[in-house]
């Protein structure tokens, strides 16, 4: 049987796949500074549902990222605009979960 083209699989397939992965998958809109999509792993990691993350809007970073890590995170986000299609960037920073616990995150962005 020949392989099925990725576009033919449909959105439901990709969403199911994203929700099976243990890591957080997200789509971040640099123009609006908002998370437009997060898989359900964000709930396990931070205690916030994907819907709650989206509802934070542009204030998400100020809400969960430790204040000491915010300047470096903003600088990192600025560098993402200059990435070429075949490049990726990485950044580590700390966040506070819904329960108040501090966790380290490593973002790998393309």
DOTI-453452 format. One record per atom (N, C-alpha, C): x, y, z; residue in one letter. Coordinates in steps of 0.02 Angstrom, whole numbers, padded with zeros to 5 digits, always signed. Example, Ala and Ser with C-alpha at 12.3 -4.5 7.8 and 13.67 -1.06 7.14 Angstrom:
BEGIN
+00660-00284+00390A
+00615-00225+00390A
+00660-00165+00390A
+00642-00112+00354S
+00684-00053+00357S
+00645+00002+00394S
//
This chain:
BEGIN
+00042-00059+00000X
+00000+00000+00000X
+00045+00062+00000X
+00032+00110-00045X
+00074+00171-00048X
+00061+00216+00012X
+00111+00257+00031X
+00101+00303+00088X
+00047+00354+00072X
+00011+00376+00124X
-00041+00426+00116X
-00010+00495+00122X
-00024+00541+00075X
+00004+00609+00081X
-00020+00642+00146X
+00025+00680+00178X
+00010+00711+00243X
-00054+00752+00241X
-00065+00790+00188X
-00125+00832+00183X
-00189+00793+00180X
-00185+00730+00158X
-00245+00689+00152X
-00267+00661+00219X
-00226+00665+00270X
-00243+00635+00334X
-00295+00676+00373X
-00296+00740+00363X
-00346+00782+00395X
-00325+00808+00463X
-00358+00860+00484X
-00344+00893+00547X
-00355+00849+00607X
-00408+00809+00606X
-00424+00766+00663X
-00367+00717+00677X
-00336+00691+00624X
-00280+00645+00633X
-00222+00680+00668X
-00204+00740+00645X
-00147+00776+00673X
-00160+00797+00745X
-00222+00816+00760X
-00239+00834+00829X
-00234+00773+00875X
-00258+00716+00852X
-00253+00655+00892X
-00180+00637+00904X
-00139+00642+00853X
-00068+00628+00859X
-00036+00675+00909X
-00051+00740+00905X
-00022+00789+00950X
-00041+00775+01022X
-00102+00751+01033X
-00125+00737+01101X
-00096+00672+01129X
-00069+00630+01087X
-00037+00568+01110X
+00035+00579+01133X
+00065+00633+01109X
+00135+00646+01125X
+00142+00674+01196X
+00194+00653+01233X
+00201+00677+01301X
+00225+00750+01306X
+00256+00776+01254X
+00281+00844+01256X
+00228+00894+01235X
+00240+00957+01250X
+00193+01010+01232X
+00207+01032+01161X
+00155+01033+01121X
+00158+01059+01053X
+00115+01122+01053X
+00142+01176+01026X
+00104+01238+01025X
+00117+01276+00961X
+00070+01320+00946X
+00078+01367+00891X
+00074+01436+00922X
+00129+01473+00915X
+00134+01540+00944X
+00133+01591+00889X
+00088+01639+00893X
+00081+01692+00844X
+00124+01751+00867X
+00178+01764+00832X
+00223+01818+00853X
+00193+01887+00843X
+00149+01893+00795X
+00119+01959+00784X
+00073+01979+00841X
+00034+01932+00868X
-00012+01947+00922X
+00016+01928+00991X
+00074+01893+00991X
+00106+01868+01052X
+00059+01823+01092X
+00024+01779+01056X
-00024+01734+01088X
-00012+01662+01065X
-00030+01615+01109X
-00031+01544+01091X
-00097+01530+01057X
-00095+01509+00995X
-00156+01494+00959X
-00176+01421+00966X
-00128+01380+00985X
-00143+01309+00994X
-00094+01280+01044X
-00119+01236+01087X
-00077+01195+01131X
-00110+01127+01136X
-00070+01075+01135X
-00100+01009+01145X
-00114+00999+01219X
-00147+00943+01235X
-00170+00932+01304X
-00113+00921+01353X
-00052+00910+01330X
+00004+00901+01376X
+00018+00963+01418X
-00005+01020+01394X
+00005+01082+01433X
-00031+01078+01500X
-00087+01042+01501X
-00125+01033+01563X
-00084+00994+01614X
-00052+00940+01592X
-00010+00900+01637X
+00050+00939+01662X
+00078+00981+01620X
+00139+01017+01636X
+00127+01078+01681X
+00077+01118+01662X
+00066+01181+01697X
+00002+01185+01738X
-00044+01138+01726X
-00107+01141+01762X
-00160+01184+01729X
-00145+01211+01670X
-00192+01251+01632X
-00213+01213+01570X
-00277+01215+01553X
-00301+01182+01493X
-00280+01222+01432X
-00279+01190+01373X
-00264+01228+01312X
-00309+01289+01303X
-00372+01283+01322X
-00419+01339+01316X
-00398+01396+01362X
-00378+01379+01424X
-00356+01431+01471X
-00293+01465+01447X
-00247+01426+01418X
-00186+01456+01391X
-00203+01506+01336X
-00248+01487+01291X
-00268+01532+01237X
-00303+01595+01265X
-00343+01586+01317X
-00379+01642+01347X
-00333+01692+01382X
-00274+01671+01403X
-00226+01717+01433X
-00204+01770+01382X
-00206+01751+01318X
-00187+01798+01266X
-00115+01821+01274X
-00103+01884+01260X
-00036+01912+01261X
-00008+01919+01332X
-00048+01907+01383X
-00025+01914+01452X
+00002+01847+01479X
+00002+01795+01439X
+00024+01729+01463X
+00095+01732+01492X
+00142+01761+01455X
+00210+01765+01479X
+00216+01800+01546X
+00180+01855+01554X
+00182+01892+01616X
+00149+01853+01673X
+00101+01810+01655X
+00064+01772+01705X
+00103+01712+01732X
+00140+01677+01688X
+00170+01614+01710X
+00246+01614+01709X
+00278+01654+01667X
+00351+01655+01664X
+00378+01695+01723X
+00428+01668+01758X
+00458+01704+01814X
+00485+01771+01790X
+00475+01822+01830X
+00492+01890+01810X
+00566+01896+01791X
+00610+01859+01825X
+00682+01862+01809X
+00697+01834+01740X
+00654+01790+01715X
+00666+01758+01650X
+00631+01793+01592X
+00588+01841+01607X
+00549+01874+01554X
+00591+01913+01504X
+00641+01953+01525X
+00680+01990+01475X
+00715+01944+01425X
+00746+01891+01448X
+00780+01845+01402X
+00730+01809+01356X
+00671+01793+01383X
+00621+01761+01341X
+00596+01808+01287X
+00586+01871+01303X
+00565+01920+01253X
+00618+01929+01199X
+00681+01930+01219X
+00736+01935+01170X
+00737+01874+01125X
+00726+01816+01154X
+00724+01753+01115X
+00667+01756+01065X
+00608+01777+01087X
+00551+01781+01041X
+00565+01828+00983X
+00602+01882+00995X
+00620+01928+00942X
+00665+01894+00890X
+00708+01848+00912X
+00754+01815+00865X
+00717+01765+00820X
+00660+01741+00841X
+00624+01690+00803X
+00601+01717+00735X
+00588+01781+00731X
+00565+01811+00668X
+00616+01805+00613X
+00680+01799+00631X
+00733+01796+00580X
+00754+01725+00563X
+00721+01675+00592X
+00739+01606+00576X
+00719+01589+00504X
+00762+01551+00470X
+00744+01525+00405X
+00702+01462+00413X
+00669+01441+00361X
+00625+01383+00364X
+00659+01320+00389X
+00723+01312+00375X
+00758+01251+00394X
+00796+01258+00460X
+00784+01312+00497X
+00820+01323+00560X
+00774+01314+00620X
+00804+01300+00676X
+00767+01298+00739X
+00807+01334+00792X
+00772+01354+00845X
+00804+01389+00900X
+00779+01357+00965X
+00820+01363+01018X
+00804+01334+01083X
+00814+01386+01138X
+00772+01380+01189X
+00778+01426+01245X
+00750+01391+01307X
+00782+01402+01365X
+00759+01374+01428X
+00739+01432+01474X
+00684+01422+01509X
+00659+01472+01555X
+00614+01439+01607X
+00598+01476+01659X
+00558+01448+01714X
+00487+01477+01712X
+00440+01433+01731X
+00370+01453+01735X
+00342+01431+01803X
+00287+01463+01821X
+00252+01444+01882X
+00187+01410+01861X
+00176+01350+01887X
+00116+01312+01872X
+00056+01341+01909X
-00003+01316+01892X
-00064+01339+01926X
-00058+01328+02002X
-00025+01274+02022X
-00019+01259+02094X
+00039+01297+02127X
+00076+01337+02089X
+00130+01377+02117X
+00199+01346+02112X
+00203+01286+02086X
+00268+01252+02078X
+00307+01285+02021X
+00373+01290+02029X
+00416+01317+01976X
+00443+01259+01935X
+00437+01266+01869X
+00462+01214+01823X
+00504+01247+01769X
+00555+01210+01747X
+00595+01232+01690X
+00563+01208+01626X
+00561+01250+01575X
+00538+01231+01509X
+00595+01241+01459X
+00598+01199+01410X
+00644+01207+01354X
+00601+01212+01292X
+00602+01269+01259X
+00565+01278+01197X
+00611+01263+01139X
+00585+01225+01092X
+00620+01212+01028X
+00572+01238+00975X
+00592+01290+00941X
+00547+01325+00894X
+00574+01325+00824X
+00528+01321+00777X
+00546+01325+00706X
+00494+01368+00671X
//
